[in-house]
Structure formats: C-alpha cells, structure tokens
C-alpha cells in the first residue's frame, strides 16, 4: 500500500463551531508541500529505483500511509477553545495545525493492521521540534479519538502544541479511523500503536517542514497515563533509537489494577456509574484476548448478559452504554464472578496481571505522577503504588495531588503544570 494524501470535507455544525477546518487555499498549500516530497514507498517508475531499506520501511511498523489535514487554529482560537473547558491558557503561545495520520502497526496478536492518530504542530516557533507523546484516556465511541474528535480528546494535544512542541496523539487500535474493535486496557497493543504513531509522526513532520529533534516527553491521562508509563519504559529500553525520552508526566493512570483499581471498584472508592462502565468494557474486551467466559451469562446477570458485548462495538456513545447498564457492579456481575474478582485466578489473573507493572522499572529521566484525592474513577492509590514501585529502584517520583478535583478535573489542572515542567526540562 503506497502513501496517499487526503483531505476531509467539513463536518457537522458543532465541529465547525469548535474547530475551524482548513480553508481550501491552506489545504491546497499543505497538500502541495506533502506531494512534492517522494513517498516512503516510491515506485520504481520515477527513474530512481527504491532501495531495499525503503521497501522494508514501507512494509514495516510505523510506515506512514496517509496525512489528512483536520484543523487550523490561530493562537486566540486555541486559547478560547481551552479556556471554555476551564483550562489555564497561560502557556498558549502559538496557533496549531492538526493532521490525521494513517500508519501501519500490529494487532495484539502481532498481525499487520493500520491505525490512525493526530499529529499537531505549532504555527510558529522553532523549525525543529521536540515531540510530546500524548496518550488518551478511556473512549468507547471511535469518534471520540483524537484524530476525529471535537472536544476532550483535543485538549492535551492543543495545549502542548500551542506551547511550541509537536504532539503525537494515537487513537489506539479500533478507534478513530482504524479497523476492528478496540482492545481496551490491553497495554501491550496500546504501546505498540503509540510507538508506531511516533514513527509515523516523525515522517510526517519532516515532510511538513517541521523535522523532529528526537527528544520525546511522555504524558497521558487515565488509561493513557498507564500507557505513557509503559511506552516510556519501551523507549528507555531502546525500542527506537531515533527517540530520546526526556521526561514522564502521566495523569491519573490505573497503574495497579489488582492492588488499587479493582479493590476500589468493590469497596466504593470508585463511583458506581464509572465502575460499571469500566468493568463491562474491560471484561468484554479482555475476553477476546484472555478468554474469561464462553457465555456472557457466566459473568453478567440477565438481562445485561444478552446485550453487554454489543454495547462496545465502537459505535455506541458513553451515554448510550451507561444508559443500558445497571447502577452498580453488584447488579451487573454474578455472585460467582464477583468472588472471582476478589480472588482472581486463571485467565482473569492473567488479564489483570498483563496490565500491571508499568511502574516496575528504573527511569533515567524525571517522572511526576499527577492525580487528585477527589478522583472517584481512578483512586489516588494507583499513583501512590506507582511511586512506591519506582522508589524500589531508587527513583523519586513526586505524586502531585490536585486535591478535590474529579477525574477529568485532574487533567484540566495538571495539563498546564505539565507544559511548564516540560519547558523547564527542555531548558536543561
């Protein structure tokens, strides 16, 4: 498959009000720049035979397949967009341009597939850019993902890009414009899709005239906080020598499912609505990877057993899913499965264990763990346990508590702090 360059038509009125689409003239300029540069998999009809290395790159993970301009906002527009969400706009220094990238990656089983993600570049600033990897939180509808959304999924990418850094925000597998279902909370495939997004972003940024320096700052929220820690570990281990990890600042990550998150679901620290939503999503997704049941009725009470799997088809909104589920985990799950949650074994223990341990390593870069005592989606114990894991390796990772803020509020408060901290790290 060769690289293609595409351009979207305008979306519905709400998106047009929130994110101004590229005008025809500016889109034409951007596309002309991209088309003027040979594609990775350039065919041998141009008079110059493609090298073996080019063929391997085109066939390999992270190969860029398409670049789609999706937004172009001035500095004032970015500030208005973020300010309307209650986010401090003091770090907004530039406008931003967003591009949906389509790229090659792999499934949880290692088979070739494609995924999409959002690359955001500042309008102005340095020509060569440091890169922020921003991994998003739990999303159930594919159109919530960063490269296609109109709201929450854009806050962090725009916040960091408007401060002068490039941002790579993967949609993950099965969200955005990628095929299939989303393997929710499968840390391994979220990391592989995120790493391959960095590679695709490197290619795209170069072709857009904004080459990357190779320095990477990792952040992410909720599910993405956990992914950020795991991705940081892979970069530190040399997963791609073109990228140098400089710092990690995840927000409200569920780093310890067995020791903090699941107990919180069972003892009331996680609010009932979120607990039901997360548990149903996790179990149905994980059953495709670590078979937990043959019949949903083994896990879910009726009538929910007959409908729960269909709710997570990437086409239902969060509101629709919550509206079809009961009010508590105890109403959702059978007594027998609740007991399995209290004492996981077999496939359930494997599913939980595969996601834990993302803080069980020794970063050679500064780490800050943002959270909030008022968070009843991902209890603060997750961050405390992560800090304790890092401390066993001699790493001091401050836990930054944003107080009474709720789950989403923890990100809105943490985001500007993280931008300023990355500024400090970049200055050395």
C-alpha positions in Angstrom: 0.0 0.0 0.0 1.5 3.3 -1.0 1.1 6.5 0.9 -1.9 8.7 0.0 -2.7 12.3 0.9 -6.3 13.0 1.6 -8.4 16.0 2.7 -11.7 15.8 4.7 -14.9 17.6 3.9 -16.4 19.8 6.6 -18.1 18.0 9.5 -21.3 18.8 11.3 -22.1 22.3 12.6 -20.9 21.6 16.2 -17.4 20.7 15.0 -17.3 23.6 12.6 -18.1 25.9 15.6 -15.5 24.3 17.8 -12.6 23.6 15.5 -12.2 25.7 12.3 -11.5 23.5 9.4 -8.7 24.3 6.9 -9.8 26.7 4.2 -9.4 25.4 0.7 -6.4 27.5 -0.1 -4.4 26.5 3.0 -5.3 22.8 2.5 -4.0 23.1 -1.1 -0.8 24.6 0.1 -0.3 21.8 2.8 -1.0 19.1 0.3 1.3 20.6 -2.3 4.1 20.5 0.3 3.5 16.9 1.0 3.0 15.7 -2.5 6.3 17.4 -3.5 8.2 15.1 -1.3 8.6 11.5 -2.5 6.5 8.9 -0.7 8.3 6.3 1.5 7.4 3.5 -0.9 8.2 5.4 -4.1 7.6 3.1 -7.1 10.5 2.4 -9.4 8.9 4.3 -12.4 10.4 7.6 -11.4 13.8 6.8 -12.8 15.3 6.0 -9.3 14.8 2.5 -8.0 13.6 2.4 -4.4 16.2 1.0 -2.1 15.7 -2.2 -0.1 15.6 -0.1 3.1 12.8 2.0 1.7 10.8 -1.2 0.9 11.4 -2.5 4.4 10.3 0.8 5.9 7.2 0.9 3.8 6.2 -2.6 4.8 7.1 -2.2 8.4 5.6 -0.8 11.6 5.1 3.0 11.7 5.1 3.4 7.9 3.1 6.4 7.0 0.2 5.7 4.7 -1.9 8.9 4.7 -1.8 12.5 6.0 -5.2 14.3 6.3 -5.3 18.0 7.4 -8.0 18.3 10.0 -7.7 21.7 11.8 -6.0 25.1 11.6 -6.5 27.4 14.6 -4.9 30.7 15.5 -3.5 31.5 18.9 -6.6 33.3 20.1 -8.8 30.4 18.9 -6.8 27.9 20.8 -7.0 30.0 23.9 -10.8 30.3 23.5 -11.2 26.6 23.0 -9.1 25.6 26.0 -10.4 28.4 28.2 -14.0 27.4 27.6 -13.1 24.0 29.1 -11.7 25.7 32.2 -8.1 25.1 31.3 -5.4 27.7 32.2 -4.3 29.2 28.9 -1.2 31.0 30.2 1.1 28.6 28.2 -0.7 29.2 24.8 1.9 30.8 22.7 1.0 29.7 19.1 -1.8 28.6 16.9 -1.9 25.0 15.9 -2.4 22.8 12.8 -3.7 19.2 13.1 -3.3 16.3 10.8 -4.7 12.8 10.9 -2.0 10.2 10.2 -2.8 6.7 9.0 0.0 4.3 9.6 1.0 0.6 9.8 1.1 -1.2 13.1 0.2 -4.6 14.6 -2.8 -6.3 16.3 -2.5 -7.7 19.9 -1.6 -11.0 18.1 1.2 -9.4 16.1 -0.6 -9.4 12.7 -0.3 -6.4 10.4 -3.0 -3.7 10.7 -3.4 0.0 10.4 -4.3 2.7 12.9 -4.8 6.5 13.0 -3.7 9.3 15.2 -3.4 13.0 15.5 -0.3 15.0 14.8 -0.4 18.6 15.9 2.2 21.2 15.0 2.5 24.7 16.4 2.0 27.6 14.0 5.4 29.3 14.5 8.2 28.7 16.9 11.3 26.7 16.2 11.6 24.9 12.9 12.9 21.7 14.5 10.5 20.5 17.2 10.6 18.4 20.3 7.8 15.8 20.5 5.2 15.2 23.1 3.6 11.8 23.2 0.1 12.2 24.5 -1.9 9.0 25.1 -5.6 9.4 25.7 -8.0 8.0 28.3 -10.9 5.6 28.1 -13.1 6.2 25.0 -15.9 3.9 23.8 -17.0 5.5 20.6 -14.5 5.6 17.8 -15.2 9.2 17.0 -14.1 10.3 20.5 -10.5 9.6 19.4 -8.1 12.5 19.0 -7.9 12.5 15.2 -11.6 12.7 14.7 -13.0 14.3 17.9 -14.2 17.8 18.5 -13.8 18.1 22.3 -11.9 16.4 25.2 -9.5 14.4 23.0 -8.1 17.7 21.6 -7.4 19.5 24.9 -4.0 18.0 25.7 -2.7 17.9 22.0 -3.6 21.6 21.5 -2.3 22.6 24.9 1.1 21.1 24.3 1.4 22.1 20.6 0.4 25.7 21.4 3.4 25.8 23.7 5.7 25.1 20.8 6.2 21.3 20.6 4.9 18.7 18.2 2.3 16.3 19.6 1.7 12.7 18.6 -1.7 11.5 19.9 -2.5 8.0 18.9 -6.1 6.9 18.5 -5.1 3.3 19.5 -6.4 0.2 17.7 -10.1 0.1 16.7 -10.7 3.8 17.4 -10.6 6.8 15.1 -10.4 5.5 11.5 -8.7 2.2 12.4 -10.5 -1.1 11.7 -11.9 -3.6 14.2 -12.8 -3.3 17.8 -10.7 -1.5 20.5 -8.8 -4.0 22.8 -9.5 -1.8 25.8 -6.8 -1.8 28.5 -4.5 -4.1 26.5 -1.4 -2.3 27.5 0.9 -4.1 25.0 -1.1 -3.2 21.9 -1.7 0.4 23.1 2.1 0.7 23.5 2.8 -0.7 20.1 0.3 1.5 18.4 1.7 4.5 20.3 5.3 3.7 19.4 4.3 3.3 15.7 2.5 6.6 15.9 5.7 8.3 17.0 7.4 6.8 13.9 4.7 8.0 11.6 4.8 11.4 13.2 8.5 11.7 12.6 8.0 11.0 8.9 5.0 13.3 8.5 6.6 16.2 10.5 9.7 16.1 8.3 7.6 16.3 5.1 5.6 19.2 6.6 8.9 21.1 7.0 9.0 20.7 10.8 11.5 17.9 11.5 11.7 16.4 14.9 14.7 16.7 17.2 14.3 13.2 18.6 13.5 14.4 22.2 10.3 12.9 23.5 8.2 14.0 26.5 5.6 11.5 27.6 2.2 12.2 29.1 -1.3 10.7 29.1 -4.5 10.7 31.0 -6.3 7.9 32.8 -5.9 4.8 30.6 -3.3 6.9 28.7 -1.4 7.6 31.9 -0.8 3.9 32.3 0.1 3.7 28.6 2.5 6.6 29.0 4.5 4.8 31.7 4.7 1.6 29.6 5.7 3.5 26.5 8.3 5.3 28.4 9.7 2.0 29.5 9.9 0.8 25.9 11.7 4.0 24.8 14.1 3.7 27.7 14.9 0.2 26.6 15.8 1.4 23.1 12.7 0.4 21.2 13.6 3.1 18.6 17.0 4.8 18.9 15.7 7.8 17.0 13.8 8.9 20.0 15.3 10.0 23.4 12.9 10.1 26.4 13.3 13.3 28.4 10.6 13.2 31.0 7.3 11.5 32.0 4.3 13.2 33.5 1.2 10.9 33.3 -2.1 11.9 34.9 -4.5 9.6 36.9 -3.3 6.3 35.4 -4.7 3.0 36.6 -1.2 1.6 37.3 -2.3 -1.1 39.7 -5.5 -2.9 38.7 -5.1 -5.8 41.2 -3.9 -3.7 44.2 -5.9 -0.4 43.8 -8.4 -0.2 40.9 -10.4 -3.4 41.3 -10.5 -3.1 45.1 -11.7 0.4 44.6 -14.5 -0.9 42.4 -15.5 -3.3 45.1 -15.3 -1.1 48.2 -16.9 2.1 46.9 -13.8 4.3 46.2 -14.7 4.1 42.5 -18.2 5.6 41.9 -20.9 3.2 40.8 -21.5 4.7 37.3 -17.9 4.7 36.3 -17.3 1.3 38.0 -20.0 -0.4 35.9 -18.8 1.2 32.7 -15.1 0.4 33.2 -15.8 -3.2 34.3 -18.1 -4.0 31.5 -15.7 -2.5 28.9 -12.7 -4.3 30.4 -14.3 -7.7 30.7 -15.8 -7.8 27.2 -12.6 -6.5 25.6 -10.3 -8.8 27.6 -12.4 -11.8 26.8 -11.2 -11.6 23.2 -7.5 -11.8 24.5 -7.7 -13.8 27.7 -10.8 -15.9 27.4 -12.7 -15.2 30.6 -16.0 -16.8 29.7 -17.7 -18.8 26.9 -21.2 -17.4 27.6 -21.6 -13.8 28.9 -24.2 -15.2 31.4 -21.2 -16.7 33.3 -20.1 -13.2 34.2 -23.1 -10.8 33.7 -26.5 -11.0 35.2 -29.5 -11.0 32.9 -30.8 -9.0 31.1 -27.3 -7.4 30.7 -25.7 -10.7 29.6 -27.7 -10.6 26.4 -26.6 -7.1 25.4 -23.4 -6.0 27.1 -21.0 -7.2 24.3 -22.9 -5.3 21.6 -22.7 -2.1 23.5 -18.9 -2.0 23.0 -18.9 -2.0 19.2 -17.2 1.4 18.9 -20.5 2.8 17.6 -22.3 3.5 20.9 -21.6 6.6 22.9 -20.7 6.6 26.6 -24.1 7.9 27.4 -25.8 5.2 25.5 -23.7 2.5 27.1 -24.2 3.8 30.7 -28.0 4.1 30.0 -28.2 0.4 29.1 -26.2 -0.8 32.1 -27.3 -1.1 35.8 -26.4 1.2 38.6 -23.7 -0.8 40.3 -21.1 -3.5 39.7 -23.0 -5.9 42.0 -26.1 -5.5 39.8 -24.0 -6.2 36.7 -22.0 -9.2 37.7 -23.0 -12.6 39.0 -22.2 -13.5 42.6 -19.7 -16.1 41.4 -17.8 -13.7 39.2 -17.7 -11.1 42.0 -16.0 -13.7 44.1 -13.5 -14.3 41.2 -12.7 -10.6 41.2 -12.0 -10.7 44.9 -9.6 -13.6 44.4 -8.5 -13.6 40.7 -7.1 -16.8 39.2 -6.5 -18.3 35.8 -7.4 -16.2 32.8 -8.7 -13.3 35.0 -5.5 -13.1 36.9 -3.6 -13.2 33.6 -5.8 -10.4 32.2 -5.2 -8.2 35.2 -1.6 -9.0 35.6 -0.8 -8.2 31.9 -1.8 -4.6 32.6 0.0 -4.1 35.9 3.7 -3.5 36.4 4.0 -0.4 34.2 5.9 1.4 37.0 8.1 -1.6 37.8 11.3 -0.2 36.2 14.0 2.4 36.7 13.5 5.5 34.6 16.7 7.5 33.9 14.6 10.7 33.3 12.5 12.8 35.7 9.0 11.5 36.5 6.0 13.3 38.0 2.7 11.5 38.8 -0.3 13.8 38.6 -3.5 12.7 40.4 -6.3 14.0 42.6 -7.6 12.9 46.0 -11.1 13.7 44.8 -10.9 11.3 41.8 -13.5 8.6 42.1 -12.7 7.0 38.7 -9.0 6.2 39.3 -8.3 6.4 43.0 -5.2 8.2 44.1 -3.8 4.8 45.5 -2.9 4.0 41.9 -0.4 6.8 41.8 0.9 6.1 45.3 1.5 2.5 44.4 3.3 3.6 41.2 5.6 5.9 43.1 6.3 3.1 45.6 7.3 0.8 42.7 9.6 3.4 41.3 11.1 4.0 44.7 12.2 0.4 45.0 14.5 1.2 42.1 15.8 4.3 43.8 13.7 6.7 41.7 11.8 9.5 43.4 8.7 10.4 41.5 6.6 13.1 43.2 2.9 12.5 43.4 1.3 15.8 42.5 -2.2 15.8 44.2 -4.7 18.2 42.6 -7.0 17.9 45.7 -10.7 17.8 45.4 -10.8 17.7 41.6 -12.7 14.9 39.9 -11.2 12.6 37.3 -11.5 15.0 34.3 -10.7 17.9 36.5 -7.4 16.3 37.5 -6.3 16.6 33.9 -7.5 20.1 33.4 -5.5 21.2 36.4 -2.5 19.1 35.6 -2.1 19.9 31.9 -0.7 23.4 32.2 1.6 22.3 35.1 3.0 19.6 32.8 3.5 22.0 29.9 5.6 24.3 32.2 7.5 21.4 33.6 8.4 20.2 30.1 9.5 23.8 29.3 11.9 23.5 32.3 13.2 20.2 31.2 13.8 21.4 27.7 15.9 24.3 29.0 18.1 21.8 30.7 
